[in-house]
Every structure is written in C-alpha cells, then in structure tokens.
Amino acid sequence: MGDARTGRPRGRQQEADRNDARLMQAAREVFAERGWDAPVSEIARRAGIGMGSLYRRYPSKELLAQRMRIMGMEQLITQARTALSEEPDPWAAFARFLREALSVRPGGPLLPLIGGHLPATDDVVNAADRLRAALDDLVKGAQRAGVLRTDFTSADIPLLLEHLTARIPFPGERTNALHLRYLDLVLAGLHTSMPGHPTALHGPAPSWVELSELWNAPEG
C-alpha cells in the first residue's frame, strides 16, 4: 500500500516522517544553542541523518528553518484546539495549553536567534492566522468566564512562551520543571480570582503586526 499524498510506499513515508521530526527537534536545539549561523551539518549530525538525505528534503537552511517554524505553529494550534475541546472549564483549557506548550519546546527561545531572517511566505502567513484564531479562542473564552485578566491578549502568548523557555544550565528534566514552576507563578498573576483588582501591567500588549515584524524579514 502507498501513501495517497506522495505515492511513496507507506513504510518509506513513515520513515520520512520520523526523519523530519528528528530534524525539526535537532534544528530547534542547534539554532537555540548557536544562532542563525549554526551549520546545517550540525543539525544533520544531531538528528542522525546524512547530509544527502537532509538536502533532498530541504535544499537550504532557509527552507529547513521555515518548515521548523511552521511545524512549531501547527503544534501550538493542535495543543490549543485540543485543550479547548477536552477541557470544559475555560481556565483549565488556558492553563493546560500553556503547560503543554512549555513541556514540548526543546532548546530555548528562537525569536532572538532566527527572527527577521526569513520572509513571510503564504504558508507562514496561513499558519500564523490559524494560530492567532486558536489563541484568540483560548483567551476570549477565559475572559468571558471572568477568570483571565482583560488586559492580556492572544499576542502576549508567543512572547510569554519565549520568556518562559529561557535556557537554564540544568539537566533537561530539571530545566523543564523550573519552566513549569515559573509558569505557575505567571498563571497566578493572570487569574482574576485573587482578592482586589489585578496590578496594572507596564505598557501595552504586543500586537500581531509587531510579532510579524519581529519574525519575518522585511519585504523587498
């Protein structure tokens, strides 16, 4: 039996998917450690994939990085939609999404390292639009329920995740536990069940236009 999308034998497609997943994880780790100038050869080595196989799939570092960030957005979309469908309580859905998003982000924050190096392709714009819609649903649902402060926006979430995945020089499990600990502190500040009025935030929320300008290379 073959794969209807590619015409490849199913076993070969499954192997290609596994290779792709390893490449994306390795790329995120290597970019997080070494920045945009990281060599593609190191990504291939860490993924356990030959350079020939990598270049057949991604002929340039730019194409590899574009796929990495699209897959990252798609993963967040899936996590947000799953939390919304499986958690009847809006706060539980919001908190679950953030915890799951932190738990599966290897490496560290990528925006300072690869932001601005890649153009906004149609696929990138489409993924960003779907991500915005999913995060809007999470945030607005919690705000309608009166459990999330109203000055928090969906555009805060990507930057919040960048902050919460700071590199910490501990083994992986300890680092992840600390990221989740600091998320708990953030959630306590976002929840509106505390007595009195929430403390005012410094400055306005980011906009999705600002996020696009940070991530994407200027046109022309």
N, C-alpha and C positions, 0 to 999 in steps of 0.2 A: 504494500500500500504506500502511496506517496502523499506528500503534503500538498493540499489543494492550493495553497498560496504560492508556493515556489516550484512545485513539480519535483522537488527532491524526495528521495526515499525518506520515510518518516524517521528512521534511525539517524540518518545524516542531519536532518533538520533539528532533532533533539540535541545532537552533539553540537551543532552550530549555536543553538540557543544557550547551551551550557557555557560554551566558549565566550559568547557575547556577555553573559552575566559575569564571568570571571574578569573579562576585560574591563567592564564598567566599574567593578569594585576596585580593581588594580589601578585604573585611571584616576579614580577619585582619591585613592590613597597617595598615589605618586604626585598628582597635582597639589594635594594638600601639603605634602612634605617639601616639594621642590619648586612649586610655582609653574607659571606658564612655560618656562624654558625647560621643563623636565623632558628628557629624551623619551621618544616613543619606545626605544629598545628596552628601557627600564620597565615600562608598562607591560610589554610583551613578556619579559623575563618573569616579572612578579605574577603574571596571570598563567604562566606555564604554557605559553602559546608561541609558536615560531613567528618570526617576522614576516615570512611569506604569507602565512595564514592571516596575520593581522592586516597586512596591506591589501590582501584580496577583499577583505571586508571593509576596511577603512583606509583608502589610499593616502590620507593626510591626517596630521594631528588635529587639524581643524574639524574634519568630519567626525573623528572619534570623539572630540570634546562636545560637538553639537549633539551627537547621539547620547552622550553621557548626561547632559543636562536635560534633554527631552525625556529620557527614561527617568531621571530624578523627579521631574514634574509629574510624569504619569504615575509614578509610585505614590506621590503625595495625593494625587487625585483619587486613586484607588483607596488609600487609607481614609481620606475624608469621607468618601461616599459610603464606605463600609461602616465607619463609625456612625454616620447618620442613619443608616438603615438598620443597624443592630442595637443601637442604644436609644431607647425611648426618651430618656432624660437628656435635654439639650446640654447641660453642663457635663454630664458623663461623656457624651459624644465629643465635645470640645476637648476635654482633658485627655480622653483616650487617644484622639488623633495626635495631640502633641507628644504624648508619651511614646506612641508607636513610631512617630516620625523621628524622634531622637534616638530610639533604640536601634534603628537600622541605617544610621548615617555613619559609614566608616570614615576614617581620616579626620577631617576638620572642616572649617568654613572655607568655601570655594570662592565666594564673591570677590574677596580682595585679590585672589590669585589669577582667576581667568575672566573676571568681569571686564567687559569692554574690548575683549579680543575677538569676539565672534559676532557676525551680523545676525539680525533678526530675520531668519528665514520664515517662509509660510508655516512650516511645521512647528517652529519655535513659537510663533505668534498664536497658532491654534492651541498648542499645549498650554501656553500662558493664559489664554482666555478661559480654557476649561478649568484650569487651576483656580483662577480668580472666582469663577462661578461656584466651585465647590467650597472654597474658603468663605465666600460670602454667605453661603447657606449655613455653614457652621457658626459663624459669628452672629449673624442676624437671628438665627434660631435661639441662641443663648441669650441674646439681648432682649428678644421678645419675651422670653421667660423671666426676665428680670434678674438673671444670675451672672451676667457679664457686664462690666462697666461699659458705658455707652461711648466713651471716647477711645475705645480700642477698635481698630479696623482690620479687615482681612489683609490689607497690605502690611500691617505690622508683623504678620506671622512669618513670612520668609526671612525677614531680618532678625526676628526673635530666634528662629532656629539657627541662623548663622552665629548669633551671640552664644547660644547655649551649646554649640558644638565646638567651643574653643579647645585647642589642643592642650592636654594636660599630661605631664610626663609620668604617668602611671600605667600599669598594665591595662589592657583593653577593658576587662570587666570592671575594674575599679574606676576607670575613667567614665564608663557608661553609667555606673551607679552615681557618680558625682554629678554628671549631667542631669540625671533624673532628680537628684536632690535639689539642684538649683531650679529645675522646672517646678518642683513643688512650692518653692518659695515664690516664684513668679505667679503661679496659679492662685496662691493665697492673696496676692495683691490684685489679681484680676477679678476675683469673685466678689460679688456685691453683698454677700450675706454678713459681712463684718459690720459691727455697730457704727453708726455715724456715716458721714459722707466719705467716699474714697478720696485719697490725696490727689490733688491735681497733678497731671503729668507735665513734664517740661517739654514745651514745643509741640507743634502739630504732628499728626501721624504722617508717615510717608504716603505718597500717592503711588498708584500703579504706573503712572508715567515716569516718576522718578526711578522706580525699580527697573523699568525697561531701559532707561538711560544708563543705569549702573551696569547692567548685564550686557547690553548689546553695543557693538562697535558703531560709531557714527556712520550714517549713510553718506555715500559719495566719497 
